[in-house]
Amino acid sequence: MYSSRWVLLFVLMVPGLVGCASTPARRGAVEPTFFPPPPDAPRLQFLLAISSDADIPGARRGLTRALLGDDPLRQLVRPRGVRVHDGIIYVADAGLRTVVKIDLENKLLDWIRDEGSGKLEAPLGLDLAADGTLFVADQGRRQVLAYAAGDHRFLRAYGDPESLLPTAVLALGEKLFVSDITDHEIEIYDRHSGARVGTLGEEGGGVGQFKYPSFLAAGSDGTIYVTDTMNFRIQKLSQEGAHLMSFGKAGDFSGSVSRPKGIAVDAQGLLHVLDAGFENAQIFLPDGTAATYYGGYGDFAGSMYLPFGICLDESLLPLLRERVDPRLKVKFLVLITNQAGPHKLNIYAFGDPAAGPAD
């Protein structure tokens, strides 16, 4: 449960959630880009954007070409889902028809090369199990594909292409939860046998019902958050399908959602919701109250253009900590993909103000 101090802190950050009360620092400015912008106390700082191997900190242009062959992939095209595991950033790129792997420590950009039974066609969502097994929701193949940890050899496919149209996958224990926009439900698979073992929800607008359930996230307690796209809301469920809460509605004001996309939940229960209509990310308190936003449309550092996928990560902090301004006491990083525009993968630092308002 959150103290009144926490709630007040967030409420003070928000006067114009969707409308952006003031404009962050322009690209090229010496000052770091904070959200909310000064004079408010910072909660997020835009650190960098990665669109190609040349954007990896410390990399020389063409380093990937020199190390990986004559004509390697060097640039993200249409990135969708994003996750981090064991120090590697994984990005599902529908334009490249593969999953890109970005290694910040070794300054490399690589990708899955399977051209056989594991070849990807239109990867959207992805997730990694604790053991490193990679699962990819492929809209083109209408299946979820699994790849082994380490060498990423193809393991198996899940789902019937005649009836499944997956957009996101969530690996929880021995089960895979897969959003299916054909039947407007969440399908559940045994990750080892590949068998479908259950479903959550059905088409409709009531509690526990969905209209294009498109994105999934797990809370620290194992609960599941679902972007219920055409019902313009986020639903929270137990793994057994019990409805726990809903929030959001159609509109263009604080707490509403227009074109909701990827979602992520931090350790304190704050929910980050991307919106391709507002071109930003909103943060909701655990009770569903809108707190603040970051990003937004425009020509400034940290802006978004058709944001799609999001994940939160602490493991990469040591590699990027020197970029964090001392006015922010960083807790974790936020990684967000943009389907269009010059910056394909935005990386932000999230934390608490270290010494009062940024000025």
VOPAKOL-315745 format. One record per atom (N, C-alpha, C): residue in one letter; x, y, z. Coordinates in steps of 0.02 Angstrom, whole numbers, plus 50000, padded with zeros to 5 digits. Example, Ala and Ser with C-alpha at 12.3 -4.5 7.8 and 13.67 -1.06 7.14 Angstrom:
REM VOPAKOL-315745
A506604971650390A506154977550390A506604983550390S506424988850354S506844994750357S506455000250394
REM end
This chain:
REM VOPAKOL-315745
M500434994050000M500005000050000M500445006250000Y500245011449965Y500655017349957Y500465022550010S500975026050036S500855031350084S500565037350049S500265041850089S499985047950060S500525052250030R501145051750056R501695055650029R501845053549957W501835046849944W501955044249877W501415046649829V500795045949850V500245048049806V500295055449790L500425059549842L500475066749832L501045068349784L501605064949791L502175066149747L501985065049675F501625059649660F501435058349592F500905063249567V500425064749610V499895069349589V500185076149571L500695078349607L500995084849593L501365084949527M501505079049500M501895078649439M501465079449376V500815079249383V500395078149324V499975083549294P500005089749305P499475094049283P499225092649213G499645091049165G499415089749097G499655083049072L499325077849093L499555071049078L499625069849004V499105071248966V499115069848894V499375075948856G499245081848881G499395087848842G500085090548849C500515087848894C501195090148902C501205097548921A501225098948986A501195105849009A501775110048985S502385107248980S502955110848955S503385106148914T503805108948872T504185105048824T504855103248852P505065096748849P505725094748873P506265098048831A506885097348855A507455100348820A507505097748748R507665102248702R507725100448632R508335096148620R508305092148566R508855087848548R509485092048539G510035089748567G510665093248560G510805097948618A510315099048663A510425103348720A510915100248768V511275104448804V511765101948853V511405098848912E510865101948934E510495099348991E510175092648976P510165087949023P509825081549012P509075082649005T508745077948974T508025078248965T507685074449021F507305078049062F506955075049119F506195074849105F505875070049137F505145069749139F504945068749212P504485072849239P504215078849206P504765084049197P504675088749151P505205093649138P505265098649196P505845101949201P505935107049253P505385112349248P505185115349304P505515115149369P505295109449415D504885104749391D504675099149433D505265094549448A505205091049503A505725086149521A505735080449470P506315078349448P506345073149395P506185066249422R505835062249381R505715055249396R506005050649342L506065053349281L506375049549227L506865054149189Q507385050949162Q507855054549120Q507955050549056F507895053748999F508055050448936F508805049748931L509045043648918L509765042448916L510035042048845L509725038048802L509965037348734L509455033548692A509555033848626A509155029948579A509625025648538I509415019448523I509805014948482I509385013048421S509645014648362S509315012648300S509755008148257S510405008148272S510875003948234S511475002348278D511934998348252D512534996648291D512955002848304A512905007948263A513295014048273A513075017848335D512465016548359D512205020148418D512385016748483I512675010748480I512865007348541I513445011148573P513385013048636P513915017048667P514595013748662G515085017648635G515765015248629G515905011448565A515395010048525A515495006248463A515735010848407R516155008248364R516355011748304R515865009948249R515725014648205R515285013348149R515555007548107G515135002648095G515354996948055G515684991548096L515704992148163L516024986848202L515674980248193T515014980248192T514644974048181T514824970948113R514884975148062R515064972647995R515734969147997A516224972048032A516894969248034A516914962648072L516504962048124L516544956148168L516094950448145L515544951948112L515054946848098L514994944948024G515374948147981G515344946047911G515284951847864D515174950247800D515184955347748D514564959747747D513984956847765D513374960747757D512894959447815P513094961047877P512654959747934P512114965047940L511594963247978L511084968047996L511394973448039R511244979748025R511524985148065R511004989948092Q510394989548069Q509904994548087Q509224991548101L508894993748155L508214991648169L507744994948118V507224991248098V506774993748046V506074995048074R505744989948101R505084990748131R505054986648195P505374989148247P505414985448310P504744985048345R504614979348376R503984978248412R504144976648485G504074970348505G504194968548575G504924969148595V505044970248660V505724970948685V505774967748754R506324964248767R506474961348832R507234961548843V507434960948907V508144960448924V508244954048965H508754950248947H508924944248984H509674943148982D509964942149041D510674940549048D511104945749011G510924952049018G511314957448989G511214958748916I510754955248883I510634956048812I509934958948801I509884963948757I509244966748738I508974962848678Y508374960248683Y508054956548628Y507484960948600V507494961948534V506984965948502V506674962048444A506014961048446A505664957948390A505574963248336D505854962048277D505814967048224D505394964048166A504784966648158A504334964048107A504584965748037G504944971448030G505204973347966G505774968847943L506184966747990L506754962347975L506574954947979R505984953448005R505754946548013R506224942248055T506444945148109T506884941448154T506884944748222V507254941848269V507364944848334V508084947348337V508164953748349V508814956848354V509074956448425K509724955148433K510034954748498K510564960248503I510494964648553I510944970248563I511344969048627D511994968548620D512454967248676D512834973648690L512614977448742L512934983748757L513644982848783E513754977648822E514424976748852E514944975248799N514774970848752N515254969148699N515154973148635K514684977748637K514574982548582K514424979048516L513944974348519L513764970548460L513014970548449L512834970148386L512134969448366L512094963148323D511704958248345D511654951848312D510924950148302W510764944148276W510064942348265W509994934748257I509384932348262I509244925248252I509244923848178R509624918748158R509734917448086R509354911348060D508924908448099D508594902248078D508214903248012E508394899347962E508054899747897E507654893347883G507614888847933G507254882647924G506574882847957S506424877647996S505764877248027S505644882548080G506184885848103G506114891148152G506134898048123K506074898648057K506114905248026K505514909548045L505644915648066L505124920248085L504864924048025E504224926048028E503914929847973E503704936847994A503354937448050A503134944048073A503124943948150P503714943948182P503724943548255P503464949948287L503034949048338L502754954848374L502994954948446G502694950548488G502874950348558G503384944948572L503754945748627L504224940648647L504304940648723D504554935048749D504704934648820D505244929248829L505584929548886L506094924648901L505954921448969A506004914848972A505934911349035A506554912449077A506514910649140A507084911549185A507704907849161D507614902249126D508184898349101D508454900849035G508174906349009G508424909248947G508064907048885T507584902448890T507204900448831T506814906448804L506864907548739L506554913348707L505904911148673F505364914848686F504714913548656F504504919748615V504294918548553V504124923948507V503424922948479A502994927848487A502324927748457A502394930448385D502274926048336D502364927848267D501684928448232Q501514934548213Q500864935748183Q500824932748113G501394932448077G501404929648010G501284922148010R501634918648055R501544911348060R500944909348101R500664914248138R500084913048181R500234907648233Q500834908048261Q501054903448313Q501544907048359V501674903848415V502224905848459V502804900948448L503404903548437L503984899448424L504454899848484A504774894148500A505234893748557A505934892348531Y506424895848562Y507124895048544Y507534893748608A508034889348602A508424887348660A508864893148685A509004893048749A509464897848778A510164896948748G510524902348742G511214901848717G511264902148642D511174896448608D511254896348535D510624897948497H510064898448532H509414900348503H509204895748445R509354889448452R509104884548403R508354883648414F508004882348359F507274881748362F507084875448401L506584876148445L506354870548486L505674867948464R505174872248462R504504870048444R504054876148431A503474874748403A502964879848392A502354878148433Y501994883148456Y501384882348495Y500804885448458G500224882248461G499614885048434G499444882548365D498794882848350D498524880748286D498474886748240P498864887048185P498844892848140P498164894148109E497724889148110E497054890148082E496604894248128S496784894648192S496334898148239S496684903248283L497354903148286L497714907548331L498014913448293L497954919548321L498304925348295L498624928848355P499234926848373P499544929348434P499874936148426T499844940148478T500184946648478T500684947248535A500594943448589A501044943848646A501084937048680V501644935848714V501734929648750V502054931348818L501844927748869L502084928748937L502264921948966A502894921048985A503134914749014A503104915349090L502664911249120L502594911249193L502644903949217G503204902249249G503294895449272G503304890549214E502874885549218E502844880449166E502324881949113K502034887949116K501494889649069K501674895649026L501384895848967L501414901548923L500714904448916F500654910948928F500024914548917F500094918448852V499634917348806V499684920148738V499054924048722S499124930348703S498544934348683S498344932448612D497694931048603D497424928848539D496884933748517I497014937648464I496524942548443I496024939748394T496084933348378T495564930048337T494954928448380D495074925048436D494524923048481D494444927848540H494844933148543H494794938048597H494864934748665E495404931048673E495514927448735E496264926748747I496444924348806I497134922648822I497174915048823E497594912248779E497674905048777E498274903048822I498204897248854I498724894948900I499014888348873Y499674887948869Y500024882048844Y500514879448895D500584872848896D501124869848934D501774870848895R502264874148924R502854876148886R503284870248865H503214864548898H503624858748882H503294854148831S502654852748840S502314848248793S502044851948732G501914858448739G501614862248685G500854861948683A500554858048728A499824857248728A499474863448755R498904865048726R498494870348755R498124867448814V498184870848872V497904868148934V497344872448962G497174877948929G496634882048954G496594888648918T496084892648935T495984899348908T495734903948963L495844910448954L495574915448998L495154920348957G494554921848980G494144926948948G493784924548886E493414929348857E493034928348796E492874935148768E492584935248708E492444941648676E491864945148712G491954951748723G491434955648755G491714961748790G491274965548821G491474971648855G491404971348930G491204965548957G491124965049029G491784963549065V491754963049131V492364961449168V492604954549148G493254953949138G493534947549118G493424945749045Q493094950149008Q493004949148936Q493464953948899F493614952348835F494104956248798F493844957948728K494114963348703K494034965148632K494734967048608Y495044962248575Y495734962648552Y496224963348611P496304958148649P496814958148702P497504957648669S497914962848673S498494963348630S499174963048664F499214964948727F499864965148762F499774962348832L500314959348858L500294956048923L500894958148965A500784958249031A501334959449078A501164955749143A501674954149181A501584950649244A501804955049302G501394955249355G501594958549416G502074954249456S502384957149507S502864953349548S502514947649586D501854948149595D501474942949629D501194937749581G501374938249517G501134933349468G500474935049436T500174940649454T499554942749421T499704944949350I499194944849308I499284946349237I498904952749219Y499244957249184Y498944963349159Y498854962549084V498264964549059V498094963748989V497884970348959T498194972248902T497954978048865T497334975848825D496754977948848D496114976348817D495964981948767T496254981348707T496344987048662T495704990548644M495214986948616M494614990348591M494084991348644N494224989148705N493824991248762N494154997148798F494734999348772F495085005348796F495215005048871R495514999448892R495634998548963R496194993448973I496434993249035I496904988049057I496544983849108Q496584977249103Q496284972749152Q496824968949189K496704967849253K497164963949295K496804957549316L497124951849304L496824945349317L497294940949358S497014936149392S497424930849421S497594925949365Q498074921549377Q498254916649326Q497684911649312E497204911249357E496624906949348E496064910649312G496144917149299G495654920849262G495184925149303A495284925349369A494854929549411A494994936849397H494474940849386H494554947949372H494704951649437L495244955449438L495464958949499L495324966449495M495424969449436M495274976549428M495324978449355S495034984149337S495094987149271S495174994549279F495534997649232F495585004949232F495725007349162G495575013749150G495645016749084G494975016949049K494905021849004K494305022548962K494495026748901A494075026548850A494215030448790A494195037848806G494635041848776G494635048948787G495325051948774D495385058448787D496025061848777D496215065848839F496045063248897F496185066648960F496575062049005S496795064549061S497195060749108S496855054249128G497215048649120G496945042149139G496575038549084S496445041949028S496125038648972S496645035348928V496425030948884V496875027748836V496565028348766S496995029348717S496755030348649S496925024248606R497575022748599R497805016848563R498315013348607P498075010048661P498545007148709P498955001548678K499595001348697K500054996348671K500384992648729G501044992348729G501394988348779G501304990848850I501364986148897I501284987648968I501844984249007A502024987249064A502534984349108A502374986549179V502534982149228V502394983449298V503044983249336D503184988549376D503794988549414D503694985249482A504234984749521A504214981149584A503754984349635Q503604990849628Q503164994349674Q502444994249651G502304990849596G501624990349572G501404995949527L501865000349507L501695005649460L501665002749390L501145004449353L501025001649287L501185006849234H501635005049187H501825009249131H501425006949070V501045011449039V500615009748983V500805014148923L501015011048868L501155014748807L500505016348770D500515022048736D499925023848697D500155026948631A500005023548575A500215025948509A499785031848486G499215033148519G498815038948503G499105045248534F499315044748597F499615050448631F500365050948619E500665045548591E501385045148580E501775045948645N501525042748699N501865043248763N501765036948804A502035037048864A501905031848913A501595035048974Q501045032248998Q500735034549059Q500925029849116I500995032649176I501115028649236I500495028949279F500255023049298F499665022449342F499885019649409L499585022149462L499695019449529L499355012549533P499525008549584P499245001849589P498485001649591D498165007049613D497435007149615D497125009449550G497545010649498G497285012849433G497255020249423T497475024149473T497475031449467T498045033749421A497895038049374A498415040749330A498885045249370A499535044349360A500025048049399A500415053049357T500735050749304T501135055249263T501235052149195Y501615055449152Y501765052849086Y502495054449069Y502755051249017Y503395053248989Y503395051748915G503865054648879G503855054348806G503425059748777G503065058148724G502655062948690G502905064048619Y502465067048578Y502625068148508Y503015074648500G503515074848457G503875080948444G504605079848428D504945085248416D505655085048398D506075086648459F506095082048506F506505082948566F506755076148589A507285076248627A507575070048653A507075066548697G506985060048686G506515056248726G505805056148699S505685059248641S505015058948611S504885051948584M504265050548569M504055043948545M503675044648479Y503715039448439Y503365039448375Y503085032348364L502445031548374L502105025048372L502455020048419P502485021548483P502795016848530P502415010348532F502775004848542F502454998248539F502624993948599G503264992348610G503464987748663G503844991148718I503794988348779I504114991248837I504354985748883C504924986848916C505134982448971C505544986549020L505574984049081L505954987249135L506534982749154D507114985749169D507714981749181D508194985249227E508524981249271E509044983849315E509744981449294S509774975949256S510424972749242S510894977049200L510624981449158L511044985549115L511264992149148L511024993349209L511194999649242L511945000949247P512354995949266P513074997449272P513384999949207L513104998049150L513395000149086L513185007149066L512645009749096L512385016249077L512355021249134R512585019149193R512515023449252R512855030149243E513415030349208E513775036649200E513375041849161R512865039649125R512445044249088R511895047249132V511775044349191V511235046749234V511455053049271D511055058249267D511195064449301D511155063449377P511605066649416P511585065849489P510955068349522R510545072049487R509915074249516R509385068749518L509535062949488L509075057349488L509405051349522K509065048649572K509295042549606K508975036649570V509325033749522V509025028949476V508875022349509K508315019249489K508105012649514K508145007349459F507935009149399F507945004349344F507915008149278L508005004449224L507955007249157L507285005349126V507045009649082V506445008349042V506655008248969L506505002748934L506655002048863L506005002048824I505955006248773I505345007048734I505515007048659T505145002948621T505245002948548T504765007748515N505005010848461N504595015248419N504565012148349Q503955011248324Q503885008148259Q504095012648201A504105019048211A504295023748159A504725029348189G504935033848146G505355039248169G506095037348171P506535042048187P507255040748184P507525036548242H507165036348298H507415032948358H506995026748372K507285020948360K506915014648364K506875011748434L507375012848474L507385010148542L507605015548590N507135018148629N507285023248679N507445019948746I507945022648781I508115020148847I508095026048897Y507695025148950Y507605030149002Y507835027349068A508025031749115A508155029749184A507565032149227F507325027749271F506775029449316F507045029349387G506825034249428G507055034349497G506715039749538D507045041649592D506805046849637D507245053049630P506965058949642P507375064949642P507925064249696A508535065849678A509095065049726A509165071149771A509005077049745A509105083049786A508625088549768G507975087049769G507475092149755G507385093149681P507035098649664P506865099849594P507485100949551A507445098749489A507975100249441A507895107449418D508445111249420D508375118349400D508935120149352
REM end
